[in-house]
Amino acid sequence: MAISNIRYGEGVTKEVGMDLQNLGARRVCLMTDKNLSQLPPVNAVLNSLAKYGINFQMYDNVRVEPTDQSFLDAIEFAKKGEFDAYVAVGGGSVMDTCKAANLYASSPGSDFLDYVNAPIGQGRPVTVPLKPLIAVPTTAGTGSETTGVAIFDFKELKVKTGIASRAIKPTLGIVDPLHTLSMPERIVANSGFDVLCHALESYTALPYNMRSPCPSDPIHRPAYQGSNPISDVWALHALRIVAKYLKRAIRNPEDREARANMHLASAFAGIGFGNAGVHLCHGMSYPISGLVKTYKPKDYNVDHALVPHGLSVVLTSPAVFAFTAEICPERHLEAAEILGADVRTARIKDAGLVLADTLRKFLFELDVDDGLAAIGYSKADIPALVKGTLPQERVTKLSPRPQTEEDLSSLFEESMKLY
C-alpha cells in the first residue's frame, strides 16, 4: 500500500506556509489554473505563503484536462525555476500537471516518453529523488492528492494516457472542505461521479492474487495492484458516503456537511483505487474525452470542447458493470445495495442488471446527459473509441472479466443511450 499523508479539516490550508517553512523550502512553485487563481482556495494559500515569508513563483496556466503540450509547458516552467518544493491548488488537472512538472524537473535528462505508461511510452521506473509536493484539492473527485498517477491527453494519438508511479504521489494532501464550497453544481456532480466509479471499479477489479506475472523486481511492481483487502475497506466506505451525500452536495451548495463528506470520500476512494486500480469505465473514458468534438459542459469556464472526466467515466458504467458482474456477482450486488437497491429477492445471476439499473436511476435523478449520443457521439465513432481503449492496458487488464474488441464495441454501443 502506498498513500500520501493527508490532513483534513475546515481551514487547514492556512498551515501550508508553516509546512513549507518546516521543509526548509526556499523556492516554491505554486501551480493552479486561470479560473482558480481568482478564487478563495488560491487566495488562502497565497495568504499563508505571505504570512510565513515563503518565496514562490506562481504558474496559473494549467489546462483543464491537460495535454502532452500543456504538461511540457509546465515542465519547462519548473525546470527554469529550479524549485525545491511544489504546491498544487486545484482539481485533478492541476495536481497531475504539478506531479509531472516535479518529475521531469527532477530528472532533466529524461525524454518525455520515458515515464509515460507503456505501450504509448516506455513506462520506466522512477529512480530519481523528487521534491516535496503539497496538494490542495479544490474538487471532490479525482483523489489525486493521494495517488501516484498523472493523466493527460496525448494529442498525436487522440488518446488519454498518463504516468503512474508511487514516486510521484504528493508528500501531503491538504483536504480543506471549505474549498469545495466554490464548486458549481455540474462540477460537483461530475467530480462525484469520478468518486463513484473509483470506488466501484477498485472494489470489482481483478483480485491482487490473480494477477501475473509477478514483477521480477519490486521497483517494477505497478501502482495498481488489483482489488485487495485494504483497498476494499476504503472503496466501500467511499461508496457509502457517495450514496448518502452526493445528491445533497449537488442540489444544495450551502450543504456544508454533504460537501465536506464528499471531499473526504474523494480522498478515501483515491486511497482505494490508487492501490487497487480502476478498470473498464476508466479505460473506455480516455477516448471518450480524447475524441470530443464540440461538447461544452454547463458550469465549466473553458475555451475548448471538453467532456469532464467524471462524466466520461460514468456514462459507460451501467453497461460495464452489467458485463463484469458474472465474475464477482456478490460484490456487484453489495454495491447495488449500498447505492439503494432492494436486493432481498435479487438472484445472484442478475447482479449486473441490478447494479446497472441502480446506476441508471441514480444518473437520471441527477440530470445526467442521456448517454454518449447526448455528448456528440454516434455508432460511426465506435471503431475509433475502441481503438482508443486498446492502449489502456494498464487499467483494462484489471477488469475481472477479460474483453475482446467486439466486447468493447458492444459496451460503447450500449452506452449510446442510458434511459
PyMOL commands that set and color helices and strands:
alter all, ss='L'
color gray80, all
select helices_A, chain A and resi 12-22+36-38+40-51+68-81+92-106+112-114+144-146+155-157+166-168+177-182+185-204+208-210+218-220+229-251+256-276+280-290+309-314+317-324+329-338+348-365+372-375+379-389+393-396+405-414
alter helices_A, ss='H'
color red, helices_A
select strands_A, chain A and resi 5-8+28-31+56-59+85-90+133-137+149-154+159-164+172-175
alter strands_A, ss='S'
color yellow, strands_A
deselect
rebuild
show_as cartoon
